């Protein structure tokens, strides 16, 4: 593991973590609202969303802690491709949200989270990991490309 990482923990979040995860979600929302204000808004997080993820069985929030503080998280869900004859059937891990506080980026925390996502996916015998990333999110795209993600589709918008 990266030499820069010391005294850190990666684990599945519990209900006890909801308040701290909610604060990180608010920073996540603000970060994305600056990147794409047409689609993303800075918003408050009451805790209902992370609590609902933690309490169900199809997904998890994985957190990374440093010095007893949550410094990043990833929300993962087990998904299936739609049952259309023209679509190859897969069970896969969907990364819904992935965020590391700016002071902790480029120090191995994102990589540690992603390694845990890979283990989570393998334990569930999933075929691949997929995600959407905002086109203007150069930090995110760079990270995912370094982790060998490839672009397989593109969502395009025409504003009316």
Secondary structure, 3 states (H helix, E strand, C coil): CCCCCCCEEEEECCHHHHHHHHHHHHHHHHHHHHHCCCCCCCCCCCCHHHHHHHHCCCEEEEEEEECCEEEEEEEEEEEECCCCCCCCCCEEEEEEEEEECHHHCCCCHHHHHHHHHHHHHHHCCCCEEEECCCCCCHHHHHHHHHCCCCCCCCCCCCCC
